[in-house]
Amino acid sequence: MILPQFEIQIVASLVAIACAIIGVFLVLRKMSLISDAISHSILLGIVLGFFITHDLNSPVLILFAALVGVLTVVLVEFIQKTKLVKEDTAIGLVFPALFSIGIILISTNASDIHLDIDAVLLGELAFAPFDRFIVMDYDLGPKSVWIMGGILLIIVVSLFLFYKELKVTTFDPGLSAVLGISPILIHYGLMSISSITIVGAFDAVGAILVVAFIIVPASTAYLITDNLRKMLIYSVAFGVISAILGYWLAFILDASIAGAMTAVLGLIFILVYLIAPKHGFLSNLSLQKRQAKEVKMLTLLLHLNSLNDGIENEEREIKHLYRHFRWTKKQANSILKFAEENGMIEIDKELIFLTNKGKEFSAKAIDYIITNRDDKIEGMKNEFMLFRG
């Protein structure tokens, strides 16, 4: 028999994988906040489904919740298309209204059932092992494992079948229409699966952790790679790691499991945000410093290029840099070293001269400034092997 603590981690991992896959496409489509809207508004669908079936375990609840999730998306897009408000405002108008209707219905008509607001928002993974799936007296494990496993299977199969369509409609809806792929059909298909996923995870982990599992792993993966396949893999990995580490953190601290998992997600995002090689804070800070140095070196080269040999030698003196460009001695030495390492200048008796390479680069830089074509500067860097390290 599997220990309850491992069953909890299995449930959390299944939720994390399913949400991470969905989250990648929502983040890339700049629709991540719609997950928050769906995760709250589906409460209305659950309540309506219960009023019809009077059974909290009925699949009708999932159906109604999914329909309300899609309704949320339709209402948000309808309000947005009026051009009177932006998408975030439309989301802020729709989901509080639907969510509050659900809360009112619970408080007035279903106060005696286990559908309280705290469970809806926070969920409680610790209870997942107690809700068993029993067939003919055989205990097949927690219901959440089977529900999320089935939903994850649907997601994976859909991803394999419609990967090309999802990719094209995500990055270029115009091209997808030309290729005969309906962006609207794929969009609402994605929203439907998102609603089903959120509903499936709703009872086990609650709205807050669902939103965290959808948005944070995908956003973290986006800081590392621009490749869709790799982003999916990284997103799933971050979700599972957060689910497992979050559980053991909650176990050690005797704290909320959902809260601990969300905290670990946040810590991983902050760490990646700082050290990501391409989009990280430290790499961007380094890039800004290097670009500032590049601009100063270019300023020096253009200044030297404008001088006549032998006539304006006083303008070539190193000490002139302090006065003319208002550089400190440390800045001037750094720029001179940078230019010298790139083979742009040579220094003779405190006088600075352009090398042939420096003259050629200066001429191309002037052409770039005149034409203002962004593609030229990268070509110049590659041609002259500049700014490497």
C-alpha positions as CSV (number, residue, x, y, z in Angstrom):
1,M,0.0,0.0,0.0
2,I,1.3,3.4,-0.9
3,L,1.7,5.7,2.0
4,P,-0.6,8.7,2.1
5,Q,2.2,11.2,1.9
6,F,3.4,9.7,-1.4
7,E,-0.2,9.7,-2.7
8,I,-0.4,13.4,-1.9
9,Q,2.8,14.0,-3.9
10,I,1.4,12.0,-6.8
11,V,-1.8,14.0,-6.9
12,A,0.2,17.3,-6.6
13,S,2.6,16.2,-9.4
14,L,-0.3,15.2,-11.7
15,V,-1.9,18.6,-11.1
16,A,1.4,20.4,-11.7
17,I,2.1,18.6,-15.0
18,A,-1.4,19.2,-16.4
19,C,-1.4,22.9,-15.3
20,A,2.1,23.4,-16.6
21,I,1.3,22.2,-20.1
22,I,-1.8,24.4,-20.3
23,G,0.1,27.3,-18.7
24,V,2.7,27.4,-21.4
25,F,0.2,28.2,-24.1
26,L,-1.8,30.7,-21.8
27,V,1.4,32.6,-21.0
28,L,2.6,32.7,-24.6
29,R,-0.8,33.9,-25.6
30,K,-0.7,36.6,-22.9
31,M,-3.8,35.1,-21.3
32,S,-2.3,33.9,-18.0
33,L,-4.8,35.9,-15.9
34,I,-7.7,34.1,-17.6
35,S,-6.7,31.1,-15.5
36,D,-7.4,33.1,-12.3
37,A,-10.8,34.1,-13.8
38,I,-11.7,30.6,-14.7
39,S,-10.5,29.1,-11.4
40,H,-12.9,31.4,-9.5
41,S,-15.9,31.6,-11.8
42,I,-16.2,27.8,-12.1
43,L,-17.5,27.8,-8.6
44,L,-20.8,28.9,-10.1
45,G,-20.8,25.8,-12.4
46,I,-20.1,23.5,-9.5
47,V,-22.9,24.9,-7.5
48,L,-25.4,24.7,-10.4
49,G,-24.3,21.1,-11.1
50,F,-24.9,20.2,-7.5
51,F,-28.3,21.7,-7.4
52,I,-29.3,19.5,-10.4
53,T,-27.7,16.2,-9.2
54,H,-27.4,16.7,-5.4
55,D,-24.2,14.7,-5.6
56,L,-20.8,16.3,-5.1
57,N,-19.1,13.3,-7.0
58,S,-21.2,13.6,-10.1
59,P,-19.4,14.2,-13.4
60,V,-22.2,16.7,-14.2
61,L,-20.4,19.1,-11.8
62,I,-17.3,19.0,-14.0
63,L,-19.4,19.5,-17.2
64,F,-21.2,22.6,-15.7
65,A,-17.9,24.0,-14.3
66,A,-16.2,23.6,-17.7
67,L,-19.1,25.3,-19.4
68,V,-19.0,28.3,-17.0
69,G,-15.2,28.4,-17.6
70,V,-15.8,28.8,-21.3
71,L,-18.6,31.3,-20.6
72,T,-16.1,33.3,-18.6
73,V,-13.8,33.5,-21.6
74,V,-16.6,34.4,-24.0
75,L,-17.8,37.2,-21.7
76,V,-14.3,38.6,-21.3
77,E,-13.7,38.6,-25.0
78,F,-17.1,40.1,-25.7
79,I,-16.4,43.0,-23.3
80,Q,-12.9,43.4,-24.6
81,K,-14.1,43.6,-28.3
82,T,-16.2,46.7,-27.4
83,K,-12.9,48.6,-27.2
84,L,-14.3,50.4,-24.1
85,V,-12.0,48.5,-21.7
86,K,-8.8,46.4,-21.9
87,E,-8.6,42.7,-21.3
88,D,-7.4,42.9,-17.7
89,T,-10.3,45.2,-16.9
90,A,-12.7,42.8,-18.6
91,I,-11.4,39.9,-16.5
92,G,-11.8,42.0,-13.4
93,L,-15.4,42.7,-14.3
94,V,-16.5,39.1,-15.2
95,F,-15.0,36.7,-12.8
96,P,-15.8,38.6,-9.5
97,A,-19.5,38.7,-10.7
98,L,-19.7,35.0,-11.5
99,F,-17.7,34.0,-8.4
100,S,-19.9,36.1,-6.1
101,I,-23.0,34.6,-7.6
102,G,-21.6,31.2,-6.7
103,I,-20.8,32.3,-3.1
104,I,-24.3,33.7,-2.7
105,L,-25.9,30.5,-3.9
106,I,-23.7,28.4,-1.5
107,S,-24.4,30.6,1.5
108,T,-28.1,30.7,0.9
109,N,-28.9,27.2,-0.4
110,A,-26.0,24.9,0.3
111,S,-24.6,25.9,3.6
112,D,-24.9,22.4,5.0
113,I,-22.6,20.7,2.4
114,H,-18.8,20.5,2.1
115,L,-18.5,23.4,-0.4
116,D,-17.2,26.1,1.9
117,I,-15.3,29.1,0.6
118,D,-12.0,28.2,2.4
119,A,-11.8,24.8,0.7
120,V,-12.6,26.5,-2.6
121,L,-9.8,29.0,-2.4
122,L,-7.1,27.0,-0.6
123,G,-8.0,23.4,-1.1
124,E,-6.4,20.7,1.1
125,L,-4.2,18.1,-0.4
126,A,-3.9,16.4,2.9
127,F,-7.5,15.1,2.5
128,A,-6.9,13.7,-1.0
129,P,-5.8,10.2,0.2
130,F,-9.1,9.8,2.2
131,D,-11.3,10.2,-0.8
132,R,-10.8,6.7,-2.3
133,F,-11.8,5.2,-5.6
134,I,-13.3,1.8,-4.7
135,V,-14.6,-0.7,-7.3
136,M,-16.1,-4.1,-6.2
137,D,-14.4,-3.7,-2.8
138,Y,-11.0,-3.1,-4.5
139,D,-9.2,0.1,-3.4
140,L,-7.7,1.7,-6.5
141,G,-6.3,4.7,-4.7
142,P,-7.3,8.3,-4.3
143,K,-10.0,9.6,-6.7
144,S,-7.9,12.7,-7.4
145,V,-5.2,10.5,-9.0
146,W,-7.7,8.9,-11.4
147,I,-9.4,12.2,-12.2
148,M,-6.2,14.2,-12.8
149,G,-4.6,11.2,-14.5
150,G,-7.5,11.0,-17.0
151,I,-7.4,14.8,-17.6
152,L,-3.6,14.7,-18.1
153,L,-4.1,11.9,-20.6
154,I,-6.6,14.1,-22.5
155,I,-4.1,17.0,-22.4
156,V,-1.2,14.9,-23.7
157,V,-3.2,13.3,-26.5
158,S,-4.5,16.7,-27.5
159,L,-1.0,18.1,-27.5
160,F,0.3,15.4,-29.8
161,L,-2.7,15.6,-32.1
162,F,-2.8,19.4,-32.3
163,Y,0.7,20.5,-31.5
164,K,1.2,22.2,-34.9
165,E,-2.1,24.0,-34.7
166,L,-1.5,25.2,-31.2
167,K,2.0,26.4,-32.2
168,V,0.8,28.3,-35.3
169,T,-2.2,29.9,-33.7
170,T,-0.2,30.9,-30.7
171,F,2.6,32.7,-32.5
172,D,0.9,33.7,-35.8
173,P,-2.9,33.6,-35.9
174,G,-2.9,35.3,-39.3
175,L,-0.7,32.6,-40.8
176,S,-2.9,29.9,-39.2
177,A,-6.0,31.3,-41.0
178,V,-4.1,31.2,-44.3
179,L,-3.1,27.6,-43.7
180,G,-6.8,26.7,-43.1
181,I,-6.4,26.4,-39.3
182,S,-9.2,28.1,-37.4
183,P,-7.7,30.2,-34.6
184,I,-11.1,30.6,-33.0
185,L,-11.7,26.8,-32.9
186,I,-8.2,26.1,-31.4
187,H,-8.7,29.0,-28.9
188,Y,-11.9,27.7,-27.5
189,G,-10.6,24.1,-27.5
190,L,-7.7,25.3,-25.4
191,M,-10.1,27.2,-23.1
192,S,-12.3,24.1,-22.7
193,I,-9.4,21.9,-21.8
194,S,-8.1,24.6,-19.4
195,S,-11.5,24.7,-17.7
196,I,-11.7,20.9,-17.4
197,T,-8.1,20.9,-16.0
198,I,-8.9,23.6,-13.4
199,V,-12.1,21.9,-12.4
200,G,-10.3,18.6,-11.9
201,A,-7.7,20.2,-9.7
202,F,-10.2,22.4,-7.9
203,D,-11.2,20.1,-5.1
204,A,-7.8,18.8,-4.3
205,V,-5.6,21.9,-4.4
206,G,-7.9,24.9,-4.6
207,A,-8.0,28.0,-6.8
208,I,-4.8,29.6,-5.5
209,L,-2.5,26.7,-6.2
210,V,-4.2,26.0,-9.6
211,V,-3.4,29.5,-10.7
212,A,0.2,29.2,-9.3
213,F,0.8,25.9,-11.1
214,I,-0.5,27.4,-14.4
215,I,1.3,30.7,-14.4
216,V,4.6,30.3,-12.5
217,P,6.2,27.2,-14.0
218,A,5.5,28.5,-17.6
219,S,6.7,32.0,-16.8
220,T,9.9,30.5,-15.2
221,A,10.5,28.4,-18.3
222,Y,10.0,31.4,-20.5
223,L,13.0,33.1,-18.9
224,I,15.2,30.2,-19.9
225,T,14.2,29.3,-23.5
226,D,12.3,30.6,-26.5
227,N,11.9,27.0,-27.9
228,L,8.3,25.8,-27.4
229,R,9.3,22.1,-26.8
230,K,11.9,23.0,-24.3
231,M,9.6,25.4,-22.6
232,L,7.0,22.6,-22.1
233,I,9.7,20.3,-20.7
234,Y,11.1,23.0,-18.3
235,S,7.6,24.1,-17.2
236,V,6.6,20.5,-16.3
237,A,9.9,20.0,-14.5
238,F,9.5,23.2,-12.4
239,G,5.9,22.2,-11.5
240,V,6.8,18.7,-10.3
241,I,9.9,19.9,-8.4
242,S,7.8,22.6,-6.7
243,A,5.1,20.0,-5.8
244,I,7.5,17.6,-4.2
245,L,9.7,20.2,-2.4
246,G,6.6,22.1,-1.3
247,Y,5.1,19.0,0.3
248,W,8.3,18.3,2.3
249,L,8.6,21.9,3.3
250,A,5.0,21.9,4.6
251,F,5.8,18.6,6.4
252,I,8.9,20.0,8.1
253,L,7.2,23.3,9.0
254,D,3.8,21.7,9.8
255,A,2.3,24.3,7.4
256,S,-0.3,24.5,4.6
257,I,0.7,22.2,1.8
258,A,-0.8,24.4,-0.9
259,G,0.9,27.5,0.6
260,A,4.3,25.7,0.8
261,M,4.1,24.6,-2.8
262,T,3.2,28.1,-3.9
263,A,6.1,29.5,-1.9
264,V,8.5,27.1,-3.5
265,L,7.2,28.1,-7.0
266,G,7.9,31.7,-6.1
267,L,11.4,31.0,-4.8
268,I,12.3,29.0,-8.0
269,F,11.0,31.8,-10.2
270,I,13.0,34.4,-8.3
271,L,16.2,32.3,-8.6
272,V,15.7,31.8,-12.3
273,Y,14.8,35.4,-12.8
274,L,18.1,36.4,-11.2
275,I,20.4,33.9,-13.0
276,A,18.7,33.0,-16.3
277,P,21.4,33.3,-19.0
278,K,19.3,35.2,-21.6
279,H,16.4,37.0,-19.8
280,G,17.7,37.0,-16.2
281,F,18.2,40.1,-14.2
282,L,22.0,39.7,-13.8
283,S,22.5,38.9,-17.5
284,N,20.5,41.9,-18.5
285,L,22.5,44.0,-16.1
286,S,25.7,42.7,-17.6
287,L,24.3,43.3,-21.1
288,Q,23.5,46.9,-20.2
289,K,27.0,47.5,-18.9
290,R,28.5,46.0,-22.0
291,Q,26.3,48.0,-24.3
292,A,27.3,51.2,-22.4
293,K,30.9,50.3,-23.0
294,E,30.3,49.6,-26.7
295,V,28.7,53.0,-27.1
296,K,31.6,54.7,-25.5
297,M,34.1,52.8,-27.6
298,L,32.1,53.8,-30.7
299,T,32.2,57.4,-29.6
300,L,36.0,57.2,-29.3
301,L,36.4,55.6,-32.7
302,L,34.2,58.2,-34.5
303,H,36.1,61.0,-32.8
304,L,39.4,59.6,-33.9
305,N,38.0,59.0,-37.4
306,S,37.2,62.7,-37.7
307,L,40.8,63.8,-37.0
308,N,43.4,64.6,-39.6
309,D,46.8,62.7,-39.2
310,G,49.6,64.9,-37.8
311,I,47.4,68.1,-37.6
312,E,45.2,67.4,-34.6
313,N,47.5,65.2,-32.6
314,E,46.6,67.0,-29.4
315,E,43.1,65.6,-29.8
316,R,44.6,62.1,-29.8
317,E,46.2,62.5,-26.4
318,I,44.9,60.1,-23.8
319,K,44.6,63.0,-21.3
320,H,42.3,64.7,-23.8
321,L,39.7,62.0,-23.2
322,Y,39.3,63.2,-19.6
323,R,38.5,66.7,-20.8
324,H,36.7,66.1,-24.1
325,F,34.4,63.2,-23.1
326,R,34.4,64.0,-19.3
327,W,35.5,60.4,-18.6
328,T,37.2,59.6,-15.4
329,K,40.7,58.1,-15.6
330,K,39.3,54.7,-14.8
331,Q,36.6,54.9,-17.5
332,A,39.1,56.1,-20.1
333,N,41.5,53.3,-19.3
334,S,38.7,50.7,-19.5
335,I,37.5,52.0,-22.9
336,L,41.0,52.1,-24.3
337,K,41.7,48.6,-23.2
338,F,38.4,47.4,-24.7
339,A,39.1,49.1,-28.0
340,E,42.7,47.8,-28.0
341,E,41.6,44.2,-27.3
342,N,39.3,44.4,-30.3
343,G,42.1,45.6,-32.5
344,M,40.5,49.0,-33.2
345,I,43.2,51.3,-31.9
346,E,46.9,51.4,-31.2
347,I,48.6,53.7,-28.7
348,D,52.0,55.3,-29.5
349,K,53.6,57.7,-27.0
350,E,50.3,58.6,-25.3
351,L,48.7,59.2,-28.7
352,I,45.7,57.1,-29.9
353,F,45.5,56.1,-33.6
354,L,42.9,54.0,-35.5
355,T,44.1,50.7,-36.9
356,N,42.9,49.7,-40.4
357,K,40.3,47.5,-38.7
358,G,39.2,50.5,-36.6
359,K,38.9,52.7,-39.7
360,E,36.9,50.1,-41.6
361,F,34.6,49.6,-38.6
362,S,34.1,53.4,-38.2
363,A,33.1,53.8,-41.8
364,K,30.6,51.0,-41.5
365,A,29.3,52.5,-38.2
366,I,28.7,55.8,-39.9
367,D,26.8,54.0,-42.6
368,Y,24.7,52.3,-40.0
369,I,24.0,55.6,-38.3
370,I,22.9,57.2,-41.6
371,T,20.7,54.2,-42.7
372,N,19.5,53.4,-39.2
373,R,19.1,49.7,-40.1
374,D,19.1,47.5,-37.0
375,D,20.2,44.5,-39.0
376,K,23.5,46.1,-39.8
377,I,24.9,46.5,-36.3
378,E,24.7,42.7,-35.6
379,G,26.3,42.0,-38.9
380,M,29.1,44.4,-38.0
381,K,29.6,42.7,-34.6
382,N,29.9,39.3,-36.3
383,E,32.2,40.5,-39.1
384,F,34.7,42.2,-36.8
385,M,34.3,39.6,-33.9
386,L,33.5,42.4,-31.5
387,F,32.2,42.2,-27.9
388,R,33.0,38.6,-27.3
389,G,33.6,38.0,-23.6
